[in-house]
Amino acid sequence: MPTYAYACKDCGHAFDIVQAFTDSSLSDCPECQGSLRKKFNSVGVVFKGSGFYRTDSRDSKGSTVSAAPAPAASPAPASVSAAAAAS
């Protein structure tokens, strides 16, 4: 469940609370019963630097990850092969 930050418009009391997505927003300050506003913060996780993209972990000489062989394709039915050859 996400944590939401609230601040009172009247007394300035600020606090965080854990609420479900389905819970309605709080409207009354627990300190002075004034009106609350929901504060919006930046994202909690930010990926910076190298190593987060597939190309960042590769060296210039080639891939270090061994690829599994591709599965063999199943042969097409004769009716599909004949139709492809006719066109």
KOLTORDO-78195 format. One record per residue (C-alpha): residue in one letter; residue number from 0; x, y, z. Coordinates in nm, 4 decimals. Example, Ala and Ser with C-alpha at 12.3 -4.5 7.8 and 13.67 -1.06 7.14 Angstrom:
+------+-----+----------+----------+----------+
! type ! seq !       px !       py !       pz !
+------+-----+----------+----------+----------+
!    A !   0 !   1.2300 !  -0.4500 !   0.7800 !
!    S !   1 !   1.3670 !  -0.1060 !   0.7140 !
+------+-----+----------+----------+----------+
# end
This chain:
+------+-----+----------+----------+----------+
! type ! seq !       px !       py !       pz !
+------+-----+----------+----------+----------+
!    M !   0 !   0.0000 !   0.0000 !   0.0000 !
!    P !   1 !   0.1282 !   0.3467 !  -0.0838 !
!    T !   2 !   0.2200 !   0.6169 !   0.1645 !
!    Y !   3 !   0.0541 !   0.9553 !   0.1173 !
!    A !   4 !   0.1672 !   1.2881 !   0.2615 !
!    Y !   5 !  -0.0872 !   1.5369 !   0.3928 !
!    A !   6 !  -0.0564 !   1.8931 !   0.5241 !
!    C !   7 !  -0.3140 !   2.1035 !   0.7066 !
!    K !   8 !  -0.4116 !   2.4273 !   0.5329 !
!    D !   9 !  -0.4935 !   2.5914 !   0.8692 !
!    C !  10 !  -0.2264 !   2.4907 !   1.1227 !
!    G !  11 !   0.0456 !   2.3549 !   0.8883 !
!    H !  12 !   0.0598 !   2.0115 !   1.0567 !
!    A !  13 !   0.2191 !   1.7638 !   0.8122 !
!    F !  14 !   0.2108 !   1.3844 !   0.8338 !
!    D !  15 !   0.2332 !   1.0667 !   0.6269 !
!    I !  16 !  -0.0216 !   0.7865 !   0.6259 !
!    V !  17 !  -0.0377 !   0.4458 !   0.4580 !
!    Q !  18 !  -0.3629 !   0.4045 !   0.2649 !
!    A !  19 !  -0.4973 !   0.1615 !   0.0087 !
!    F !  20 !  -0.5673 !   0.2862 !  -0.3419 !
!    T !  21 !  -0.9387 !   0.2376 !  -0.2758 !
!    D !  22 !  -0.9422 !   0.4472 !   0.0450 !
!    S !  23 !  -1.0817 !   0.7975 !   0.0147 !
!    S !  24 !  -0.8537 !   1.0946 !   0.0832 !
!    L !  25 !  -0.8447 !   1.2387 !   0.4328 !
!    S !  26 !  -1.0145 !   1.5754 !   0.4734 !
!    D !  27 !  -0.9855 !   1.6693 !   0.8449 !
!    C !  28 !  -0.6623 !   1.7503 !   1.0298 !
!    P !  29 !  -0.6100 !   1.5252 !   1.3348 !
!    E !  30 !  -0.4596 !   1.8216 !   1.5277 !
!    C !  31 !  -0.7002 !   2.1122 !   1.4688 !
!    Q !  32 !  -0.9840 !   1.9586 !   1.2580 !
!    G !  33 !  -0.8917 !   2.2026 !   0.9765 !
!    S !  34 !  -0.8930 !   2.1097 !   0.6087 !
!    L !  35 !  -0.6151 !   1.8917 !   0.4676 !
!    R !  36 !  -0.4453 !   1.8926 !   0.1324 !
!    K !  37 !  -0.2632 !   1.5981 !  -0.0209 !
!    K !  38 !   0.1013 !   1.6710 !  -0.0988 !
!    F !  39 !   0.2529 !   1.5236 !  -0.4122 !
!    N !  40 !   0.6147 !   1.4140 !  -0.3916 !
!    S !  41 !   0.8643 !   1.2992 !  -0.6482 !
!    V !  42 !   0.8899 !   0.9358 !  -0.7469 !
!    G !  43 !   1.0477 !   0.7147 !  -0.4801 !
!    V !  44 !   1.2699 !   0.5145 !  -0.7170 !
!    V !  45 !   1.4890 !   0.6780 !  -0.9779 !
!    F !  46 !   1.7281 !   0.4760 !  -1.1923 !
!    K !  47 !   2.0405 !   0.6789 !  -1.2631 !
!    G !  48 !   2.3794 !   0.5838 !  -1.3953 !
!    S !  49 !   2.4887 !   0.2927 !  -1.6057 !
!    G !  50 !   2.3799 !  -0.0666 !  -1.5763 !
!    F !  51 !   2.0045 !  -0.0221 !  -1.6113 !
!    Y !  52 !   1.9769 !  -0.0766 !  -1.9830 !
!    R !  53 !   2.0548 !  -0.3890 !  -2.1798 !
!    T !  54 !   2.3285 !  -0.2118 !  -2.3764 !
!    D !  55 !   2.5019 !  -0.0789 !  -2.0629 !
!    S !  56 !   2.6221 !  -0.4196 !  -1.9469 !
!    R !  57 !   2.7714 !  -0.5235 !  -2.2781 !
!    D !  58 !   3.1335 !  -0.4868 !  -2.3729 !
!    S !  59 !   3.2425 !  -0.3604 !  -2.7130 !
!    K !  60 !   3.3713 !  -0.7038 !  -2.8231 !
!    G !  61 !   3.0324 !  -0.8756 !  -2.8137 !
!    S !  62 !   2.7787 !  -1.0279 !  -2.5876 !
!    T !  63 !   2.8858 !  -1.2142 !  -2.2761 !
!    V !  64 !   2.5446 !  -1.3770 !  -2.2401 !
!    S !  65 !   2.5074 !  -1.7083 !  -2.4205 !
!    A !  66 !   2.1843 !  -1.7307 !  -2.6140 !
!    A !  67 !   1.9757 !  -2.0467 !  -2.6177 !
!    P !  68 !   1.9244 !  -2.1997 !  -2.9619 !
!    A !  69 !   1.6012 !  -2.0974 !  -3.1322 !
!    P !  70 !   1.3316 !  -2.3652 !  -3.1408 !
!    A !  71 !   1.2889 !  -2.5389 !  -3.4745 !
!    A !  72 !   0.9980 !  -2.4121 !  -3.6813 !
!    S !  73 !   0.7231 !  -2.6609 !  -3.7467 !
!    P !  74 !   0.6603 !  -2.7388 !  -4.1135 !
!    A !  75 !   0.3637 !  -2.5617 !  -4.2705 !
!    P !  76 !   0.0629 !  -2.7712 !  -4.3740 !
!    A !  77 !   0.0586 !  -2.8735 !  -4.7397 !
!    S !  78 !  -0.2440 !  -2.6546 !  -4.8191 !
!    V !  79 !  -0.0615 !  -2.3428 !  -4.6959 !
!    S !  80 !   0.2552 !  -2.4325 !  -4.8882 !
!    A !  81 !   0.0594 !  -2.4867 !  -5.2099 !
!    A !  82 !  -0.1266 !  -2.1565 !  -5.1714 !
!    A !  83 !   0.2002 !  -1.9707 !  -5.1084 !
!    A !  84 !   0.3621 !  -2.1293 !  -5.4118 !
!    A !  85 !   0.0644 !  -2.0377 !  -5.6366 !
!    S !  86 !   0.0869 !  -1.6673 !  -5.5530 !
+------+-----+----------+----------+----------+
# end
